[in-house]
Amino acid sequence: MPAPRPRKISEFKPLFTNLAQTSHYQVIFGGLSGSLRSYLRLRGVDSRFIGESVGLLCNSASLPGSSFATADIVGNYTGVAEKMAHTRTFTQIDLEFYVDRSYRTIKFLEHWMEFVSSGSREQPYQDGYYFRMRYPDEYKCNATRIVKFDRDYKNYIEYTFYGLFPLTLNSTAISYESSGILKASASFSYERYVCGRTYSIDIARNADNNLVPELATNFLNETNLNKPVYVPVSPGAASASGVRFRPVNVSTGEAIVTGQLYNTLSGGISNGYFSSSKSSSTNSVIGTRRVI
Protein backbone atom coordinates (compact mmCIF):
# COMPACT_ATOMS: atom_id res chain seq x y z
CA MET A 1 0.00 0.00 0.00
CA PRO A 2 1.47 3.39 -0.94
CA ALA A 3 2.27 5.91 1.76
CA PRO A 4 -0.30 8.67 2.40
CA ARG A 5 0.16 11.78 0.28
CA PRO A 6 -1.32 15.28 0.25
CA ARG A 7 -4.49 15.45 -1.82
CA LYS A 8 -6.27 18.36 -3.40
CA ILE A 9 -9.82 19.19 -2.33
CA SER A 10 -10.89 18.80 -5.95
CA GLU A 11 -9.94 15.11 -5.80
CA PHE A 12 -12.47 14.15 -3.14
CA LYS A 13 -15.01 16.97 -3.44
CA PRO A 14 -17.22 14.97 -5.92
CA LEU A 15 -17.45 12.19 -3.34
CA PHE A 16 -18.56 14.36 -0.42
CA THR A 17 -20.97 16.46 -2.47
CA ASN A 18 -22.97 13.38 -3.48
CA LEU A 19 -23.96 11.98 -0.09
CA ALA A 20 -27.39 10.45 0.51
CA GLN A 21 -29.89 12.42 2.64
CA THR A 22 -32.04 11.03 5.44
CA SER A 23 -35.34 12.72 4.57
CA HIS A 24 -36.32 10.98 1.34
CA TYR A 25 -37.91 7.56 1.78
CA GLN A 26 -41.17 5.71 1.42
CA VAL A 27 -42.79 2.97 3.50
CA ILE A 28 -45.20 0.63 1.72
CA PHE A 29 -47.27 -1.93 3.63
CA GLY A 30 -48.34 -4.97 1.62
CA GLY A 31 -48.92 -8.68 1.75
CA LEU A 32 -51.44 -8.64 4.62
CA SER A 33 -53.64 -11.73 4.72
CA GLY A 34 -57.25 -11.58 3.62
CA SER A 35 -58.53 -12.24 7.13
CA LEU A 36 -56.42 -9.42 8.57
CA ARG A 37 -57.51 -6.96 5.88
CA SER A 38 -61.17 -7.88 6.51
CA TYR A 39 -60.66 -7.40 10.26
CA LEU A 40 -59.19 -3.94 9.69
CA ARG A 41 -61.74 -2.94 7.04
CA LEU A 42 -64.60 -3.55 9.47
CA ARG A 43 -62.91 -1.02 11.76
CA GLY A 44 -62.61 1.72 9.14
CA VAL A 45 -59.09 0.92 7.92
CA ASP A 46 -59.50 0.06 4.24
CA SER A 47 -56.95 -1.46 1.86
CA ARG A 48 -56.20 1.87 0.16
CA PHE A 49 -55.27 3.48 3.47
CA ILE A 50 -52.99 0.50 4.26
CA GLY A 51 -51.35 0.44 0.83
CA GLU A 52 -50.92 4.19 0.31
CA SER A 53 -51.77 6.58 3.13
CA VAL A 54 -50.29 4.98 6.24
CA GLY A 55 -46.88 4.73 4.56
CA LEU A 56 -46.96 8.43 3.69
CA LEU A 57 -47.87 9.23 7.30
CA CYS A 58 -44.72 7.47 8.51
CA ASN A 59 -42.59 10.43 9.57
CA SER A 60 -39.71 8.43 11.00
CA ALA A 61 -38.31 5.04 10.08
CA SER A 62 -35.11 3.05 10.35
CA LEU A 63 -33.35 0.93 7.80
CA PRO A 64 -32.92 -2.64 9.06
CA GLY A 65 -29.79 -4.19 10.45
CA SER A 66 -28.63 -7.70 11.21
CA SER A 67 -25.93 -9.62 13.02
CA PHE A 68 -24.55 -13.14 13.28
CA ALA A 69 -24.76 -15.41 16.29
CA THR A 70 -21.49 -17.29 16.53
CA ALA A 71 -19.96 -20.31 18.18
CA ASP A 72 -16.41 -20.44 19.55
CA ILE A 73 -14.24 -23.11 17.97
CA VAL A 74 -11.03 -24.07 19.76
CA GLY A 75 -8.62 -26.76 18.66
CA ASN A 76 -8.43 -26.49 14.89
CA TYR A 77 -5.17 -24.58 15.24
CA THR A 78 -2.95 -24.60 18.30
CA GLY A 79 -3.49 -21.53 20.43
CA VAL A 80 -6.10 -20.06 18.09
CA ALA A 81 -9.76 -19.44 19.02
CA GLU A 82 -12.10 -19.03 16.05
CA LYS A 83 -15.65 -17.81 15.70
CA MET A 84 -18.03 -19.48 13.27
CA ALA A 85 -21.37 -17.96 12.29
CA HIS A 86 -24.38 -20.26 12.72
CA THR A 87 -27.45 -17.97 12.80
CA ARG A 88 -28.27 -14.62 11.26
CA THR A 89 -30.41 -12.45 13.51
CA PHE A 90 -32.31 -9.28 12.58
CA THR A 91 -32.93 -6.19 14.64
CA GLN A 92 -36.42 -4.78 15.08
CA ILE A 93 -37.39 -1.69 13.11
CA ASP A 94 -39.05 1.32 14.75
CA LEU A 95 -41.64 3.32 12.81
CA GLU A 96 -43.34 6.54 13.90
CA PHE A 97 -46.53 7.83 12.28
CA TYR A 98 -48.50 11.04 12.17
CA VAL A 99 -52.06 10.40 13.37
CA ASP A 100 -54.84 11.57 11.04
CA ARG A 101 -58.04 13.14 12.37
CA SER A 102 -59.95 9.90 11.83
CA TYR A 103 -57.36 8.12 14.01
CA ARG A 104 -56.97 5.42 11.38
CA THR A 105 -53.23 5.29 12.01
CA ILE A 106 -53.78 4.23 15.62
CA LYS A 107 -56.58 1.90 14.58
CA PHE A 108 -54.29 0.26 12.02
CA LEU A 109 -51.63 -0.52 14.62
CA GLU A 110 -53.98 -1.23 17.53
CA HIS A 111 -56.29 -3.60 15.69
CA TRP A 112 -53.44 -5.39 13.90
CA MET A 113 -52.04 -6.27 17.32
CA GLU A 114 -55.54 -7.08 18.58
CA PHE A 115 -55.98 -9.43 15.62
CA VAL A 116 -52.84 -11.35 16.57
CA SER A 117 -54.32 -12.28 19.96
CA SER A 118 -57.96 -12.67 18.90
CA GLY A 119 -57.86 -16.41 18.25
CA SER A 120 -60.39 -17.11 21.02
CA ARG A 121 -63.16 -15.58 18.82
CA GLU A 122 -64.76 -14.19 21.98
CA GLN A 123 -65.86 -10.60 22.58
CA PRO A 124 -63.08 -8.74 24.44
CA TYR A 125 -65.48 -6.87 26.73
CA GLN A 126 -67.07 -10.04 28.14
CA ASP A 127 -66.21 -11.47 31.54
CA GLY A 128 -63.74 -14.32 31.41
CA TYR A 129 -62.24 -13.18 28.14
CA TYR A 130 -58.90 -14.83 27.36
CA PHE A 131 -56.22 -14.33 24.72
CA ARG A 132 -55.36 -16.92 22.14
CA MET A 133 -52.83 -16.30 19.40
CA ARG A 134 -53.70 -16.79 15.76
CA TYR A 135 -51.57 -18.76 13.34
CA PRO A 136 -48.55 -16.77 12.07
CA ASP A 137 -49.59 -16.92 8.42
CA GLU A 138 -52.72 -14.96 9.37
CA TYR A 139 -51.02 -11.95 10.98
CA LYS A 140 -47.58 -11.81 9.34
CA CYS A 141 -47.03 -10.07 5.99
CA ASN A 142 -44.36 -10.70 3.37
CA ALA A 143 -44.42 -7.66 1.10
CA THR A 144 -43.80 -4.59 3.28
CA ARG A 145 -41.08 -2.39 1.82
CA ILE A 146 -38.92 0.56 2.78
CA VAL A 147 -37.51 2.43 -0.21
CA LYS A 148 -34.72 4.95 0.42
CA PHE A 149 -34.10 7.40 -2.41
CA ASP A 150 -32.84 10.93 -2.96
CA ARG A 151 -34.16 14.14 -4.45
CA ASP A 152 -33.20 13.26 -8.01
CA TYR A 153 -35.00 9.88 -7.80
CA LYS A 154 -32.18 8.30 -9.84
CA ASN A 155 -30.66 5.99 -7.24
CA TYR A 156 -32.38 4.15 -4.43
CA ILE A 157 -32.13 1.13 -2.19
CA GLU A 158 -35.08 -1.08 -1.31
CA TYR A 159 -35.75 -3.46 1.57
CA THR A 160 -38.48 -6.11 1.49
CA PHE A 161 -39.51 -7.65 4.81
CA TYR A 162 -40.76 -11.20 5.27
CA GLY A 163 -42.77 -12.34 8.29
CA LEU A 164 -43.32 -8.79 9.55
CA PHE A 165 -45.83 -7.88 12.27
CA PRO A 166 -46.09 -5.24 15.03
CA LEU A 167 -44.41 -6.40 18.22
CA THR A 168 -44.80 -3.30 20.40
CA LEU A 169 -47.19 -0.35 20.24
CA ASN A 170 -45.70 2.37 22.39
CA SER A 171 -47.84 4.56 24.62
CA THR A 172 -48.57 8.03 23.23
CA ALA A 173 -48.33 11.09 25.46
CA ILE A 174 -51.09 13.73 25.30
CA SER A 175 -51.19 16.98 27.26
CA TYR A 176 -53.18 20.19 27.85
CA GLU A 177 -50.02 22.17 27.16
CA SER A 178 -49.07 23.58 23.74
CA SER A 179 -50.61 21.51 20.97
CA GLY A 180 -48.52 19.52 18.54
CA ILE A 181 -49.07 16.81 15.96
CA LEU A 182 -50.15 13.56 17.54
CA LYS A 183 -47.78 10.69 16.74
CA ALA A 184 -47.93 6.95 17.26
CA SER A 185 -44.87 4.71 17.24
CA ALA A 186 -44.47 0.96 17.03
CA SER A 187 -41.71 -1.63 16.80
CA PHE A 188 -41.98 -4.35 14.18
CA SER A 189 -40.43 -7.78 14.22
CA TYR A 190 -39.65 -9.77 11.10
CA GLU A 191 -38.00 -13.02 10.12
CA ARG A 192 -35.67 -11.69 7.43
CA TYR A 193 -35.34 -9.04 4.77
CA VAL A 194 -34.02 -8.87 1.22
CA CYS A 195 -31.96 -5.87 0.17
CA GLY A 196 -32.81 -4.97 -3.42
CA ARG A 197 -35.84 -5.28 -5.67
CA THR A 198 -37.79 -8.54 -5.60
CA TYR A 199 -40.39 -8.10 -8.35
CA SER A 200 -40.62 -10.89 -10.94
CA ILE A 201 -39.70 -8.54 -13.79
CA ASP A 202 -36.51 -7.56 -11.95
CA ILE A 203 -35.65 -11.22 -11.39
CA ALA A 204 -36.15 -11.92 -15.10
CA ARG A 205 -33.90 -8.97 -15.98
CA ASN A 206 -31.24 -9.86 -13.40
CA ALA A 207 -31.93 -6.57 -11.59
CA ASP A 208 -33.07 -8.15 -8.32
CA ASN A 209 -31.12 -8.18 -5.05
CA ASN A 210 -29.14 -5.10 -6.19
CA LEU A 211 -27.66 -6.96 -9.16
CA VAL A 212 -26.30 -4.81 -11.97
CA PRO A 213 -27.82 -6.29 -15.16
CA GLU A 214 -24.78 -5.42 -17.26
CA LEU A 215 -22.54 -7.39 -14.89
CA ALA A 216 -24.79 -10.35 -14.15
CA THR A 217 -25.53 -13.38 -16.31
CA ASN A 218 -28.98 -13.67 -17.84
CA PHE A 219 -31.49 -16.37 -16.94
CA LEU A 220 -29.67 -18.81 -19.25
CA ASN A 221 -26.56 -18.52 -17.06
CA GLU A 222 -24.76 -17.02 -20.07
CA THR A 223 -21.69 -14.98 -19.19
CA ASN A 224 -21.35 -13.31 -22.62
CA LEU A 225 -22.73 -9.83 -22.01
CA ASN A 226 -23.44 -9.42 -25.74
CA LYS A 227 -26.15 -12.10 -25.62
CA PRO A 228 -29.71 -10.90 -24.93
CA VAL A 229 -31.62 -11.26 -21.68
CA TYR A 230 -34.96 -13.07 -22.02
CA VAL A 231 -38.24 -12.53 -20.17
CA PRO A 232 -41.44 -14.65 -20.12
CA VAL A 233 -43.99 -13.70 -22.75
CA SER A 234 -46.81 -14.43 -20.34
CA PRO A 235 -45.55 -15.20 -16.83
CA GLY A 236 -47.28 -18.24 -15.42
CA ALA A 237 -48.56 -19.45 -18.81
CA ALA A 238 -46.93 -22.39 -20.58
CA SER A 239 -47.39 -23.93 -24.01
CA ALA A 240 -46.98 -27.59 -24.85
CA SER A 241 -43.27 -26.89 -25.26
CA GLY A 242 -42.93 -25.06 -21.95
CA VAL A 243 -42.86 -21.39 -20.97
CA ARG A 244 -42.15 -19.08 -23.91
CA PHE A 245 -39.62 -16.27 -23.72
CA ARG A 246 -38.69 -13.24 -25.80
CA PRO A 247 -35.66 -10.93 -25.78
CA VAL A 248 -36.18 -8.18 -23.21
CA ASN A 249 -35.71 -5.45 -25.83
CA VAL A 250 -38.25 -6.93 -28.26
CA SER A 251 -42.03 -6.63 -27.86
CA THR A 252 -44.22 -9.74 -27.86
CA GLY A 253 -45.79 -8.84 -31.22
CA GLU A 254 -42.42 -8.22 -32.83
CA ALA A 255 -41.05 -11.47 -31.39
CA ILE A 256 -43.94 -13.43 -32.95
CA VAL A 257 -43.54 -11.79 -36.35
CA THR A 258 -39.75 -12.13 -36.45
CA GLY A 259 -39.63 -15.63 -34.97
CA GLN A 260 -37.84 -14.64 -31.77
CA LEU A 261 -39.98 -16.67 -29.37
CA TYR A 262 -38.10 -19.36 -27.48
CA ASN A 263 -39.12 -22.15 -25.14
CA THR A 264 -37.31 -24.19 -22.53
CA LEU A 265 -38.60 -27.71 -23.09
CA SER A 266 -38.51 -28.49 -26.80
CA GLY A 267 -34.92 -29.67 -26.57
CA GLY A 268 -35.45 -31.89 -23.54
CA ILE A 269 -33.27 -32.09 -20.45
CA SER A 270 -29.76 -33.51 -20.44
CA ASN A 271 -27.47 -33.69 -17.40
CA GLY A 272 -29.44 -31.04 -15.54
CA TYR A 273 -29.49 -28.57 -18.45
CA PHE A 274 -32.05 -27.61 -21.04
CA SER A 275 -30.49 -28.58 -24.34
CA SER A 276 -30.79 -26.35 -27.40
CA SER A 277 -32.68 -27.63 -30.42
CA LYS A 278 -35.30 -26.21 -32.76
CA SER A 279 -38.93 -27.23 -33.16
CA SER A 280 -40.98 -26.63 -36.30
CA SER A 281 -42.89 -23.63 -34.97
CA THR A 282 -40.88 -22.20 -32.08
CA ASN A 283 -37.18 -21.88 -31.42
CA SER A 284 -35.72 -23.48 -28.34
CA VAL A 285 -33.80 -21.49 -25.77
CA ILE A 286 -30.43 -20.37 -27.12
CA GLY A 287 -27.55 -21.92 -25.19
CA THR A 288 -28.18 -23.84 -21.99
CA ARG A 289 -30.01 -23.13 -18.76
CA ARG A 290 -29.26 -24.75 -15.45
CA VAL A 291 -32.29 -26.57 -13.98
CA ILE A 292 -33.07 -25.01 -10.62
C-alpha positions in Angstrom: 0.0 0.0 0.0 1.5 3.4 -0.9 2.3 5.9 1.8 -0.3 8.7 2.4 0.2 11.8 0.3 -1.3 15.3 0.3 -4.5 15.5 -1.8 -6.3 18.4 -3.4 -9.8 19.2 -2.3 -10.9 18.8 -6.0 -9.9 15.1 -5.8 -12.5 14.1 -3.1 -15.0 17.0 -3.4 -17.2 15.0 -5.9 -17.4 12.2 -3.3 -18.6 14.4 -0.4 -21.0 16.5 -2.5 -23.0 13.4 -3.5 -24.0 12.0 -0.1 -27.4 10.5 0.5 -29.9 12.4 2.6 -32.0 11.0 5.4 -35.3 12.7 4.6 -36.3 11.0 1.3 -37.9 7.6 1.8 -41.2 5.7 1.4 -42.8 3.0 3.5 -45.2 0.6 1.7 -47.3 -1.9 3.6 -48.3 -5.0 1.6 -48.9 -8.7 1.7 -51.4 -8.6 4.6 -53.6 -11.7 4.7 -57.3 -11.6 3.6 -58.5 -12.2 7.1 -56.4 -9.4 8.6 -57.5 -7.0 5.9 -61.2 -7.9 6.5 -60.7 -7.4 10.3 -59.2 -3.9 9.7 -61.7 -2.9 7.0 -64.6 -3.6 9.5 -62.9 -1.0 11.8 -62.6 1.7 9.1 -59.1 0.9 7.9 -59.5 0.1 4.2 -57.0 -1.5 1.9 -56.2 1.9 0.2 -55.3 3.5 3.5 -53.0 0.5 4.3 -51.3 0.4 0.8 -50.9 4.2 0.3 -51.8 6.6 3.1 -50.3 5.0 6.2 -46.9 4.7 4.6 -47.0 8.4 3.7 -47.9 9.2 7.3 -44.7 7.5 8.5 -42.6 10.4 9.6 -39.7 8.4 11.0 -38.3 5.0 10.1 -35.1 3.0 10.4 -33.3 0.9 7.8 -32.9 -2.6 9.1 -29.8 -4.2 10.5 -28.6 -7.7 11.2 -25.9 -9.6 13.0 -24.6 -13.1 13.3 -24.8 -15.4 16.3 -21.5 -17.3 16.5 -20.0 -20.3 18.2 -16.4 -20.4 19.6 -14.2 -23.1 18.0 -11.0 -24.1 19.8 -8.6 -26.8 18.7 -8.4 -26.5 14.9 -5.2 -24.6 15.2 -2.9 -24.6 18.3 -3.5 -21.5 20.4 -6.1 -20.1 18.1 -9.8 -19.4 19.0 -12.1 -19.0 16.0 -15.6 -17.8 15.7 -18.0 -19.5 13.3 -21.4 -18.0 12.3 -24.4 -20.3 12.7 -27.5 -18.0 12.8 -28.3 -14.6 11.3 -30.4 -12.4 13.5 -32.3 -9.3 12.6 -32.9 -6.2 14.6 -36.4 -4.8 15.1 -37.4 -1.7 13.1 -39.1 1.3 14.8 -41.6 3.3 12.8 -43.3 6.5 13.9 -46.5 7.8 12.3 -48.5 11.0 12.2 -52.1 10.4 13.4 -54.8 11.6 11.0 -58.0 13.1 12.4 -60.0 9.9 11.8 -57.4 8.1 14.0 -57.0 5.4 11.4 -53.2 5.3 12.0 -53.8 4.2 15.6 -56.6 1.9 14.6 -54.3 0.3 12.0 -51.6 -0.5 14.6 -54.0 -1.2 17.5 -56.3 -3.6 15.7 -53.4 -5.4 13.9 -52.0 -6.3 17.3 -55.5 -7.1 18.6 -56.0 -9.4 15.6 -52.8 -11.3 16.6 -54.3 -12.3 20.0 -58.0 -12.7 18.9 -57.9 -16.4 18.2 -60.4 -17.1 21.0 -63.2 -15.6 18.8 -64.8 -14.2 22.0 -65.9 -10.6 22.6 -63.1 -8.7 24.4 -65.5 -6.9 26.7 -67.1 -10.0 28.1 -66.2 -11.5 31.5 -63.7 -14.3 31.4 -62.2 -13.2 28.1 -58.9 -14.8 27.4 -56.2 -14.3 24.7 -55.4 -16.9 22.1 -52.8 -16.3 19.4 -53.7 -16.8 15.8 -51.6 -18.8 13.3 -48.6 -16.8 12.1 -49.6 -16.9 8.4 -52.7 -15.0 9.4 -51.0 -11.9 11.0 -47.6 -11.8 9.3 -47.0 -10.1 6.0 -44.4 -10.7 3.4 -44.4 -7.7 1.1 -43.8 -4.6 3.3 -41.1 -2.4 1.8 -38.9 0.6 2.8 -37.5 2.4 -0.2 -34.7 5.0 0.4 -34.1 7.4 -2.4 -32.8 10.9 -3.0 -34.2 14.1 -4.5 -33.2 13.3 -8.0 -35.0 9.9 -7.8 -32.2 8.3 -9.8 -30.7 6.0 -7.2 -32.4 4.1 -4.4 -32.1 1.1 -2.2 -35.1 -1.1 -1.3 -35.7 -3.5 1.6 -38.5 -6.1 1.5 -39.5 -7.6 4.8 -40.8 -11.2 5.3 -42.8 -12.3 8.3 -43.3 -8.8 9.6 -45.8 -7.9 12.3 -46.1 -5.2 15.0 -44.4 -6.4 18.2 -44.8 -3.3 20.4 -47.2 -0.4 20.2 -45.7 2.4 22.4 -47.8 4.6 24.6 -48.6 8.0 23.2 -48.3 11.1 25.5 -51.1 13.7 25.3 -51.2 17.0 27.3 -53.2 20.2 27.8 -50.0 22.2 27.2 -49.1 23.6 23.7 -50.6 21.5 21.0 -48.5 19.5 18.5 -49.1 16.8 16.0 -50.1 13.6 17.5 -47.8 10.7 16.7 -47.9 6.9 17.3 -44.9 4.7 17.2 -44.5 1.0 17.0 -41.7 -1.6 16.8 -42.0 -4.3 14.2 -40.4 -7.8 14.2 -39.7 -9.8 11.1 -38.0 -13.0 10.1 -35.7 -11.7 7.4 -35.3 -9.0 4.8 -34.0 -8.9 1.2 -32.0 -5.9 0.2 -32.8 -5.0 -3.4 -35.8 -5.3 -5.7 -37.8 -8.5 -5.6 -40.4 -8.1 -8.3 -40.6 -10.9 -10.9 -39.7 -8.5 -13.8 -36.5 -7.6 -11.9 -35.7 -11.2 -11.4 -36.1 -11.9 -15.1 -33.9 -9.0 -16.0 -31.2 -9.9 -13.4 -31.9 -6.6 -11.6 -33.1 -8.1 -8.3 -31.1 -8.2 -5.0 -29.1 -5.1 -6.2 -27.7 -7.0 -9.2 -26.3 -4.8 -12.0 -27.8 -6.3 -15.2 -24.8 -5.4 -17.3 -22.5 -7.4 -14.9 -24.8 -10.4 -14.2 -25.5 -13.4 -16.3 -29.0 -13.7 -17.8 -31.5 -16.4 -16.9 -29.7 -18.8 -19.3 -26.6 -18.5 -17.1 -24.8 -17.0 -20.1 -21.7 -15.0 -19.2 -21.4 -13.3 -22.6 -22.7 -9.8 -22.0 -23.4 -9.4 -25.7 -26.1 -12.1 -25.6 -29.7 -10.9 -24.9 -31.6 -11.3 -21.7 -35.0 -13.1 -22.0 -38.2 -12.5 -20.2 -41.4 -14.6 -20.1 -44.0 -13.7 -22.8 -46.8 -14.4 -20.3 -45.6 -15.2 -16.8 -47.3 -18.2 -15.4 -48.6 -19.5 -18.8 -46.9 -22.4 -20.6 -47.4 -23.9 -24.0 -47.0 -27.6 -24.9 -43.3 -26.9 -25.3 -42.9 -25.1 -21.9 -42.9 -21.4 -21.0 -42.1 -19.1 -23.9 -39.6 -16.3 -23.7 -38.7 -13.2 -25.8 -35.7 -10.9 -25.8 -36.2 -8.2 -23.2 -35.7 -5.4 -25.8 -38.3 -6.9 -28.3 -42.0 -6.6 -27.9 -44.2 -9.7 -27.9 -45.8 -8.8 -31.2 -42.4 -8.2 -32.8 -41.1 -11.5 -31.4 -43.9 -13.4 -32.9 -43.5 -11.8 -36.4 -39.7 -12.1 -36.5 -39.6 -15.6 -35.0 -37.8 -14.6 -31.8 -40.0 -16.7 -29.4 -38.1 -19.4 -27.5 -39.1 -22.1 -25.1 -37.3 -24.2 -22.5 -38.6 -27.7 -23.1 -38.5 -28.5 -26.8 -34.9 -29.7 -26.6 -35.5 -31.9 -23.5 -33.3 -32.1 -20.5 -29.8 -33.5 -20.4 -27.5 -33.7 -17.4 -29.4 -31.0 -15.5 -29.5 -28.6 -18.5 -32.0 -27.6 -21.0 -30.5 -28.6 -24.3 -30.8 -26.3 -27.4 -32.7 -27.6 -30.4 -35.3 -26.2 -32.8 -38.9 -27.2 -33.2 -41.0 -26.6 -36.3 -42.9 -23.6 -35.0 -40.9 -22.2 -32.1 -37.2 -21.9 -31.4 -35.7 -23.5 -28.3 -33.8 -21.5 -25.8 -30.4 -20.4 -27.1 -27.5 -21.9 -25.2 -28.2 -23.8 -22.0 -30.0 -23.1 -18.8 -29.3 -24.8 -15.4 -32.3 -26.6 -14.0 -33.1 -25.0 -10.6 
